[in-house]
Structures are given as structure tokens and as C-alpha cells.
Amino acid sequence: MGSAVPISRILDIGANVLPRVMHLALSELGTPAIRNRATLGGNICIRERRMSAFPVYLLLDIQLELKRAGTTRWIPLSRFAPGGGKIDLQRSEVLTRIRIPFAAWDFEVYRRINRETSDSADFLSFCGLARTEKNVIQDIRIAYGTAGSEVIRSREIENELVGRKLPIGKRELGPIMEILDAALALAADALTSFKRERIRSLLGWFLAELPDR
Ligand SMILES: Cc1cc2nc3c(=O)[nH]c(=O)nc-3n(C[C@H](O)[C@H](O)[C@H](O)COP(=O)(O)OP(=O)(O)OC[C@H]3O[C@@H](n4cnc5c(N)ncnc54)[C@H](O)[C@@H]3O)c2cc1C
């Protein structure tokens, strides 16, 4: 996808092509007027903030094509925007294309808390993806966006969950929440107690909703 395509255009042409969760995240981004103007490239390249759909871009493992005179490089989003507000955009470089892999997920969720504005101190977005087989988690990815300088993702939780049988029991949930609390304690942005509580409850909710089949 070209980086300068407005989000409304991506939504029009991509309804049957985009991963469902990405379509949902883009359709909830700002107002119709904002979506007509804002481009996907601009949404990714804001230096100091990771915007509302960022957790989705990250978990889908999108790849970016960056160009400057005579050189082209492809880089995964996770390396382009590793957190703390920095992006790996070099002098005179522009983001030209965005590659979105099409992996099949059995369960894909995107939620916005405090949906009116991504500028609110209590803004939170959540993305969860899972693949299950015979009641066992094969792959799972979980990330939160705070519209601050980083996205919260704990690989340790994901690794803990892979191979677990569904449903996840209350006793199993305790140690997972402890890992989450440790990850939140390391978050670069100050998190309000409302956000912390929502982050915990979203994880509990997502795990409870995973279809056992
Ligand atoms: C009322 C309102 C509500 C909003 N709600 C949301 C929301 O819910 N979720 C959300 O995510 N955002 C929201 N936004 C922010 C909006 O989506 C962003 O401003 C927009 O995504 C930026 O896209 P743009 O194309 O206008 O980029 P620009 O503002 O033009 O650029 C942003 C930055 O990226 C750089 N840049 C742009 N394109 C490239 C490129 N191709 N290569 C390299 N660098 C580039 C620019 O130099 C600039 O530094 C909202 C904004 C408003 C005003």
C-alpha cells in the first residue's frame, strides 16, 4: 500500500482485503474528516507518539519501505518504532510503501477505551490476536496503545500463553497478571490507575473470550 493513501480510501478499497482487525482500527480512527485527510504513512511517522491503531500495525507485523536518494530499505515496524518516541527515519528519508502480511487469525479483537479522542490522558487502545487448535493456543499476540510514546507488549506473557489449554483458569491467570504488572512498571509513559486497571481487565476479558475449539 502506498504511504500517502488517505485512510478513508484504504477503508473503501480494502474492506475485503485488509485484515479485519486493521479495517476496524482504521474505521475508528478520528472523524470522517480526519480519515479523509490523514494518510497511513503520516499516522505511522508521527515521531513522538504511537497513535490509536499502532498496536494493530505492530501485531500484524507490517513492514515499511523507506527511500532516500538512491537507497531503499525494508524494515519491520517493530524496529522502525521501538518505543520511547523515537522512529528510525533517517535524514531525507521518506516512508513510501507499507506491506501488510495476511496471516489467518481465529480470533482478532480491537478495542478503544475513551474513544472520543486519542489526546485524553485515559485513552487506551487494545489489540489481541490468537490462533487456536484443538483447544490449545498456537499463537497469541497482545498489545496496548496509550497514544503516548510507546506501545505496551509483553512477549513474556505471549510465550507463557502459547501451548496452554483453553479455557484459561483463574489460577493460571494470577501469574500472568503478575508478569503484566511487571511490564507496566517498566512502561516509559506514566500510566494512570484507570489505565492500569483497564489494561489488566482487557487482558482478562480477551483470555476469557478465546474460543475453545
Ligand atoms: C480531531 C482529531 C482526532 C484524531 N483522532 C485520531 C485517532 O483517533 N487516532 C489516530 O491515530 N490519530 C488521530 N488523529 C491524528 C491524525 O490521525 C494524525 O494527525 C494523522 O494520522 C497524521 O497523518 P497525516 O497524513 O496528516 O500526517 P502529517 O500530519 O502530514 O505527518 C505526521 C508526521 O509524519 C511525517 N510524515 C508524513 N508522511 C510521511 C512519509 N511518507 N514519510 C516520512 N515521514 C512522513 C511528517 O513529516 C510529520 O512529522 C486525530 C487528529 C485530529 C485533529
The ligand as a MOL file (V3000), in Angstrom:
LIG
                    3D

  0  0  0     0  0            999 V3000
M  V30 BEGIN CTAB
M  V30 COUNTS 53 58 0 0 0
M  V30 BEGIN ATOM
M  V30 1 C -9.7870 15.7230 15.8430 0
M  V30 2 C -8.7020 14.7300 15.6190 0
M  V30 3 C -8.8930 13.4150 16.0070 0
M  V30 4 C -7.8810 12.4730 15.7970 0
M  V30 5 N -8.1030 11.1980 16.1930 0
M  V30 6 C -7.1510 10.2810 15.9730 0
M  V30 7 C -7.3410 8.9350 16.3450 0
M  V30 8 O -8.3620 8.5550 16.9100 0
M  V30 9 N -6.3540 8.0530 16.0960 0
M  V30 10 C -5.1760 8.4310 15.4830 0
M  V30 11 O -4.3170 7.5790 15.2700 0
M  V30 12 N -4.9790 9.6900 15.1170 0
M  V30 13 C -5.9160 10.6250 15.3530 0
M  V30 14 N -5.6950 11.9120 14.9760 0
M  V30 15 C -4.3850 12.2780 14.4110 0
M  V30 16 C -4.3440 12.0770 12.9330 0
M  V30 17 O -4.7530 10.8330 12.5610 0
M  V30 18 C -2.9040 12.2420 12.5100 0
M  V30 19 O -2.6390 13.6020 12.5740 0
M  V30 20 C -2.6920 11.7100 11.1490 0
M  V30 21 O -2.7110 10.2990 11.1890 0
M  V30 22 C -1.4000 12.1690 10.5760 0
M  V30 23 O -1.4570 11.8400 9.2260 0
M  V30 24 P -1.1060 12.9120 8.1140 0
M  V30 25 O -1.1510 12.1800 6.8440 0
M  V30 26 O -1.9460 14.1300 8.2880 0
M  V30 27 O 0.4070 13.1980 8.5220 0
M  V30 28 P 1.1390 14.5600 8.7490 0
M  V30 29 O 0.4980 15.2860 9.8820 0
M  V30 30 O 1.3030 15.2350 7.4500 0
M  V30 31 O 2.5520 13.9840 9.2190 0
M  V30 32 C 2.7840 13.4810 10.5050 0
M  V30 33 C 4.3060 13.3290 10.6550 0
M  V30 34 O 4.7480 12.2750 9.8200 0
M  V30 35 C 5.6870 12.7660 8.8560 0
M  V30 36 N 5.3520 12.0730 7.6140 0
M  V30 37 C 4.1500 12.0410 6.9950 0
M  V30 38 N 4.1980 11.2360 5.9180 0
M  V30 39 C 5.4650 10.7420 5.8490 0
M  V30 40 C 6.1470 9.8470 4.9590 0
M  V30 41 N 5.5200 9.2820 3.9130 0
M  V30 42 N 7.4530 9.5750 5.1890 0
M  V30 43 C 8.0960 10.1290 6.2450 0
M  V30 44 N 7.5110 10.9720 7.1300 0
M  V30 45 C 6.2140 11.2880 6.9330 0
M  V30 46 C 5.5010 14.2610 8.7900 0
M  V30 47 O 6.6920 14.9260 8.4490 0
M  V30 48 C 5.1020 14.5540 10.2400 0
M  V30 49 O 6.2390 14.6400 11.0510 0
M  V30 50 C -6.6710 12.8700 15.1800 0
M  V30 51 C -6.4820 14.1870 14.7740 0
M  V30 52 C -7.4650 15.1260 14.9910 0
M  V30 53 C -7.2290 16.5360 14.5310 0
M  V30 END ATOM
M  V30 BEGIN BOND
M  V30 1 1 1 2
M  V30 2 1 2 3
M  V30 3 2 2 52
M  V30 4 2 3 4
M  V30 5 1 4 5
M  V30 6 1 4 50
M  V30 7 2 5 6
M  V30 8 1 6 7
M  V30 9 1 6 13
M  V30 10 2 7 8
M  V30 11 1 7 9
M  V30 12 1 9 10
M  V30 13 2 10 11
M  V30 14 1 10 12
M  V30 15 2 12 13
M  V30 16 1 13 14
M  V30 17 1 14 15
M  V30 18 1 14 50
M  V30 19 1 15 16
M  V30 20 1 16 17
M  V30 21 1 16 18
M  V30 22 1 18 19
M  V30 23 1 18 20
M  V30 24 1 20 21
M  V30 25 1 20 22
M  V30 26 1 22 23
M  V30 27 1 23 24
M  V30 28 2 24 25
M  V30 29 1 24 26
M  V30 30 1 24 27
M  V30 31 1 27 28
M  V30 32 2 28 29
M  V30 33 1 28 30
M  V30 34 1 28 31
M  V30 35 1 31 32
M  V30 36 1 32 33
M  V30 37 1 33 34
M  V30 38 1 33 48
M  V30 39 1 34 35
M  V30 40 1 35 36
M  V30 41 1 35 46
M  V30 42 1 36 37
M  V30 43 1 36 45
M  V30 44 2 37 38
M  V30 45 1 38 39
M  V30 46 1 39 40
M  V30 47 2 39 45
M  V30 48 1 40 41
M  V30 49 2 40 42
M  V30 50 1 42 43
M  V30 51 2 43 44
M  V30 52 1 44 45
M  V30 53 1 46 47
M  V30 54 1 46 48
M  V30 55 1 48 49
M  V30 56 2 50 51
M  V30 57 1 51 52
M  V30 58 1 52 53
M  V30 END BOND
M  V30 END CTAB
M  END
